[in-house]
Amino acid sequence: MLVVKDLKKSFGKKEVLKGIDLTIEKGDVLGIIGPSGCGKSTFLRCLNLLEKPTSGHVILEGDDLIDNKELDKIRRKIGMVFQQFNLFENMTVLENITLAPILLKIMSREDAKKEAIKLLDKIGLKDKADNYPEELSGGQKQRVAIARSLIMKCEIMLFDEPTSALDPEMIGEVTELMRQLRNEGMTMVIVSHEISFIKNFCNKVVFMSDGKIQEMGTSEEIFEHPKNELLINFLSKINKR
């Protein structure tokens, strides 16, 4: 479904991604782990060209996103959920969710509203449609952010530290929604420092370090039978905390 070939990204003279090769199949739930600063979030942002790679290819269902004239159309298939929610504070929950499909003329205002209400019902926030983000808890904001991607009928969801900005008691409501999406067959790529969550939630895991994928495999292979020395040291430090 999504193929990454020799992806590189530099900021000035600093090379952050040093040649990433990866294939993500339909229905995969892929976790990305690694030390801070190793390029995990940059890689995630390159997958839908929020950051334009310096070189390489990101191919979604045969379409290379790099320098593609129909990029806006193709990238609608890739939703992204950020650590800090990125909701518009001056808009209601309903307005936040319906903004993109209306502006991009994917749906009429009335159809977008109907679809948003369905999604809010699905995520347990139908009664918050007319509330503003400041009136919501962190967990509620993140669920709204997920609904905002879902209304675009995306095929892949990218999550950048989706629970790290939440209080512990709010993490469960977000992970439960993610679990529901996983069970419905949504393809997901998740960057997280919550190692236990990645271990128990994802069917595939990638370990990144120094701008490269050092090891990839099933959750069991990565966490129970690591081979790469950098991964072994990383997990050893995590287990000592």
C-alpha positions in Angstrom: 0.0 0.0 0.0 2.7 2.5 1.1 6.2 2.0 -0.1 9.1 4.2 1.0 12.4 4.0 -1.0 15.7 5.5 0.0 14.0 8.4 1.8 16.4 11.1 3.0 15.9 14.4 4.7 18.3 17.1 5.7 17.9 20.4 7.4 20.8 22.5 6.2 23.9 20.4 6.8 22.2 18.1 9.3 21.2 14.8 7.8 18.2 13.6 9.8 17.0 10.7 7.6 19.8 8.7 6.0 18.0 6.4 3.6 14.8 4.8 4.8 13.3 1.8 3.0 10.0 0.4 4.3 6.8 -1.2 3.0 3.5 -0.7 4.9 0.8 -3.2 3.9 -3.0 -2.5 4.1 -4.2 -3.3 7.6 -0.7 -3.0 9.2 -0.4 -1.4 12.6 3.2 -0.2 12.6 4.9 1.2 15.7 8.0 3.3 15.4 10.3 3.5 18.4 13.8 4.8 19.0 15.7 7.4 21.1 14.7 11.1 21.0 16.1 12.9 18.0 16.6 9.9 15.8 14.2 11.1 13.1 11.0 9.3 14.0 8.7 12.3 13.8 10.5 13.7 10.8 10.0 10.4 9.0 6.3 10.4 9.9 5.8 14.0 8.5 7.6 13.0 5.3 5.1 10.2 4.7 2.4 12.8 3.8 4.9 15.5 2.8 4.3 17.8 5.7 8.0 17.8 5.4 9.3 17.4 1.9 12.1 14.8 1.7 15.4 15.8 0.3 15.4 12.8 -1.9 13.8 9.4 -2.2 10.2 8.2 -2.9 6.9 7.8 -1.0 4.6 5.7 -3.1 1.0 5.3 -2.2 -0.9 2.7 -4.2 1.4 3.2 -7.2 1.4 7.1 -7.0 4.7 8.7 -6.0 3.9 11.7 -3.8 7.2 13.4 -4.5 6.6 16.3 -7.0 3.2 14.9 -7.8 0.8 17.5 -9.4 -2.1 15.8 -7.7 -0.5 15.7 -4.3 -3.4 17.4 -2.5 -5.8 14.8 -3.8 -3.5 11.8 -3.0 -2.6 13.0 0.5 -6.2 13.1 1.5 -5.8 9.3 1.9 -3.3 9.9 4.7 -4.7 11.3 7.9 -2.4 12.7 10.7 -3.0 13.1 14.4 -0.5 15.3 16.3 0.7 15.4 19.8 -0.8 18.8 20.5 -4.2 18.3 18.8 -3.9 21.4 16.5 -7.5 22.3 16.7 -8.7 25.8 15.8 -9.6 27.3 19.2 -12.0 29.8 17.6 -14.1 27.1 16.0 -16.6 24.7 17.5 -15.9 20.9 17.5 -18.3 20.5 14.6 -16.6 23.4 12.6 -13.2 21.9 13.3 -14.2 18.5 11.8 -16.1 19.9 8.8 -13.7 22.6 7.8 -11.4 20.6 5.4 -14.1 18.6 3.5 -16.1 21.8 2.9 -13.0 23.9 1.9 -11.8 21.2 -0.5 -15.3 20.8 -1.9 -15.3 17.1 -1.0 -18.7 17.4 0.7 -21.5 20.0 0.8 -21.8 21.8 4.1 -24.9 19.8 5.0 -23.3 16.4 4.1 -20.2 17.3 6.1 -22.3 18.2 9.1 -24.2 14.9 8.9 -21.0 12.9 8.6 -19.3 14.8 11.5 -22.3 14.1 13.7 -22.0 10.4 12.9 -18.3 10.5 13.8 -18.9 12.4 17.0 -21.5 9.8 17.9 -19.0 7.0 17.2 -16.3 8.6 19.4 -18.8 9.4 22.2 -18.7 13.2 21.8 -22.0 13.9 20.0 -23.0 16.2 22.9 -19.9 18.3 22.4 -20.6 19.3 18.8 -21.2 23.0 19.7 -18.4 23.2 22.3 -15.1 25.0 21.7 -11.8 23.2 22.2 -11.0 25.1 25.4 -14.1 23.4 27.0 -12.8 19.9 26.3 -10.4 17.7 28.2 -7.1 16.6 26.5 -8.5 13.2 25.7 -11.6 14.7 24.1 -9.5 17.1 22.0 -7.5 14.2 20.7 -10.6 12.2 19.8 -11.9 15.2 17.9 -8.5 15.4 16.1 -8.9 11.8 15.1 -12.5 12.4 13.9 -11.2 15.3 11.8 -8.9 12.9 9.9 -11.6 10.2 9.6 -14.1 12.5 7.9 -11.7 12.7 5.0 -12.1 8.9 4.5 -8.4 8.4 4.9 -6.9 5.0 4.3 -3.8 5.4 6.5 -3.6 7.2 9.9 -0.4 8.6 11.1 -0.1 9.2 14.9 2.7 11.4 16.3 2.9 10.8 20.0 -0.9 10.7 20.3 -1.0 10.2 24.1 2.1 12.0 25.4 0.3 15.3 26.0 -2.5 13.6 28.0 -3.0 13.1 31.7 -2.8 9.4 32.6 -6.5 9.1 33.2 -7.3 10.4 29.6 -4.9 8.1 27.8 -7.4 5.2 27.9 -10.1 6.9 26.0 -7.8 7.7 23.1 -6.2 4.3 23.0 -9.6 2.7 23.1 -10.7 4.7 20.0 -7.4 3.7 18.3 -8.1 0.1 19.2 -11.5 0.4 17.6 -10.0 1.7 14.4 -7.4 -1.1 14.4 -10.2 -3.7 14.7 -12.0 -2.1 11.8 -8.9 -2.6 9.6 -7.4 0.9 9.5 -3.8 1.0 8.5 -1.9 2.9 11.2 1.7 4.2 11.7 2.4 5.3 15.3 5.4 7.1 16.7 5.4 6.8 20.5 7.7 6.7 23.5 5.1 4.6 25.3 6.9 1.3 24.7 4.4 -0.9 26.5 1.6 0.5 24.3 3.6 -0.1 21.1 4.5 -3.6 22.3 0.9 -4.6 23.0 -0.9 -2.6 20.3 1.2 -3.0 17.1 1.6 -6.0 14.9 4.8 -4.7 13.4 7.5 -2.5 14.9 10.4 -0.5 13.5 13.4 0.6 15.6 15.1 3.8 14.4 18.4 5.2 15.5 20.8 7.7 13.9 18.4 8.5 11.1 18.1 4.8 9.9 15.9 1.8 10.5 18.2 -0.5 12.5 15.7 -3.4 12.9 12.2 -4.2 12.0 9.9 -7.2 12.7 6.9 -8.3 14.6 6.3 -7.0 18.1 7.5 -10.3 19.5 10.7 -10.3 17.4 11.6 -6.7 18.4 10.8 -6.9 22.1 11.5 -10.5 22.9 14.3 -11.4 20.5 16.1 -8.2 19.5 19.2 -8.7 17.3 20.6 -5.2 16.7 23.0 -4.0 19.4 21.6 -0.5 19.4 18.1 -1.9 19.9 19.3 -4.2 22.7 20.9 -1.2 24.5 17.7 0.9 23.9 15.4 -1.7 25.5 17.8 -2.3 28.3 17.7 1.4 29.3 13.9 1.5 28.9 13.5 -1.6 31.2 15.6 0.0 33.9 13.3 3.0 34.3 
